[in-house]
Each structure stands twice: as C-alpha cells, then as structure tokens.
Amino acid sequence: MAIRRLDRTQWSGFCMHVSRFFVGKHAELEVAAIDIGAQIEASGRALLGIAYDPHQRTIQIVLEGLDHLVREPRELYVDDRPEGLASIEIIDGAGRQQIVILRDPLMLPAPRA
C-alpha cells in the first residue's frame, strides 16, 4: 500500500487498533514546522498507546517516558507497507506535523560465554 489519509470518522478505531497491536514497537516522534524546523522529541522508545478524544479534539501519543498531546488535529495519514504500519503523521491546528515512525526492536544475539 502507500500513504493514505484517514477520514476523521476512522480515527478512534485506528488509534485503538494501533494501541492494541503495535504496543512495544520502537518509535521515533518528530515534530516539524516552518517556525521550529524538525525536532526529534523521542527516539527508540517503546510505543505504549495512542488515543483520539473527539470531545477534547486531541490525539495523545504515549511512548515510554513521553506523553505527547496533539491539539486540534486536522489530518491523519498512515503509511501502510506490506510488512506493516511504518508511520503515522498528524497535522495539528497550527499546521505542525507530528510524525511517529515505527520500527521493530533490534534483536541482538545472546552474549557468548
């Protein structure tokens, strides 16, 4: 597949799906905007969940040691690939991009004795 835009009616279900099936994946969170450039908020942290609250008009992204709130989300894009979900991009009310890149944890070989 490719990058696709989700309709707002799909956001709650999508967030629940990600929280159920992708918990523990390593994630990088980047915030990008013209006024701040690209800022890495977190890298290599486990994804703990993502939730959309239509009443508060927020999306909450929870990584190990980080709770990131996106206010007034306008658009949500997902990058589906044959091997699974690669990234999520949320554009907030100020036009900032919040990009979550998902990766499988690196499996290292057992130490030799």
C-alpha positions as CSV (number, residue, x, y, z in Angstrom):
1,M,0.0,0.0,0.0
2,A,1.0,3.6,0.3
3,I,0.4,6.7,2.4
4,R,-3.3,7.3,2.8
5,R,-5.4,9.9,4.6
6,L,-7.9,8.7,7.1
7,D,-11.3,10.2,7.5
8,R,-11.9,11.7,10.9
9,T,-14.6,9.0,11.5
10,Q,-11.8,6.4,11.3
11,W,-9.5,8.0,13.9
12,S,-10.8,6.4,17.0
13,G,-10.9,2.9,15.6
14,F,-7.4,3.3,14.1
15,C,-5.9,4.6,17.4
16,M,-7.5,1.6,19.2
17,H,-6.0,-0.8,16.6
18,V,-2.5,0.7,16.9
19,S,-2.7,0.6,20.7
20,R,-3.8,-3.0,20.7
21,F,-1.4,-4.4,18.0
22,F,1.7,-2.2,18.0
23,V,2.4,-1.7,21.7
24,G,6.1,-2.3,22.3
25,K,7.3,-1.3,18.9
26,H,10.1,1.1,19.0
27,A,9.1,4.6,17.9
28,E,10.5,7.9,17.0
29,L,8.5,11.1,17.4
30,E,9.3,14.1,15.2
31,V,7.6,17.4,15.3
32,A,8.1,19.6,12.2
33,A,7.0,23.1,11.3
34,I,8.4,26.1,9.5
35,D,8.8,28.1,12.7
36,I,10.7,25.3,14.6
37,G,12.2,23.1,11.9
38,A,12.3,19.4,12.5
39,Q,12.6,18.4,16.2
40,I,13.1,14.9,17.4
41,E,11.0,14.6,20.6
42,A,11.9,10.9,21.2
43,S,13.8,8.1,19.5
44,G,13.9,4.4,20.2
45,R,11.2,4.4,22.8
46,A,8.5,1.8,23.2
47,L,5.1,2.8,21.9
48,L,2.6,2.5,24.8
49,G,-0.5,3.8,23.1
50,I,-2.3,6.3,21.0
51,A,-5.8,7.7,21.6
52,Y,-8.1,10.2,19.9
53,D,-10.6,12.2,22.0
54,P,-13.2,13.8,19.7
55,H,-14.7,15.8,22.6
56,Q,-11.4,17.4,23.6
57,R,-10.2,17.4,20.0
58,T,-6.8,15.9,20.9
59,I,-4.7,12.9,20.0
60,Q,-2.5,11.6,22.7
61,I,0.7,9.7,21.8
62,V,2.3,7.8,24.7
63,L,5.8,6.5,24.4
64,E,7.9,5.1,27.1
65,G,8.8,8.2,29.2
66,L,6.9,10.7,27.0
67,D,3.3,11.8,26.8
68,H,2.7,13.9,23.7
69,L,-0.6,15.8,23.1
70,V,-1.6,16.9,19.7
71,R,-4.2,19.7,19.9
72,E,-6.8,20.4,17.3
73,P,-5.7,17.6,14.9
74,R,-6.8,18.4,11.3
75,E,-5.5,15.5,9.3
76,L,-4.2,12.0,10.0
77,Y,-2.1,10.0,7.5
78,V,-0.8,6.4,7.7
79,D,2.0,4.7,5.8
80,D,1.0,1.1,5.3
81,R,3.6,-1.2,3.8
82,P,3.5,-4.9,3.0
83,E,5.5,-5.5,6.2
84,G,3.1,-3.5,8.3
85,L,2.4,0.0,9.6
86,A,5.5,2.2,9.1
87,S,4.4,5.6,10.2
88,I,1.6,7.9,11.3
89,E,1.5,11.6,10.5
90,I,-0.8,14.0,12.3
91,I,-1.2,17.6,11.3
92,D,-2.4,19.9,14.1
93,G,-4.4,23.1,14.1
94,A,-1.2,25.2,13.8
95,G,0.0,23.2,10.7
96,R,2.7,21.3,12.6
97,Q,3.4,17.8,11.6
98,Q,3.7,15.1,14.3
99,I,5.3,12.1,12.8
100,V,5.5,8.7,14.6
101,I,7.9,6.3,12.8
102,L,7.5,2.7,14.0
103,R,10.4,0.1,14.0
104,D,10.7,-3.4,15.3
105,P,13.1,-3.6,18.2
106,L,16.6,-4.8,17.2
107,M,17.1,-8.4,18.2
108,L,20.7,-8.9,19.3
109,P,22.2,-12.3,19.6
110,A,22.7,-13.8,23.0
111,P,26.1,-13.0,24.6
112,R,28.8,-15.7,24.3
113,A,30.1,-17.2,27.4
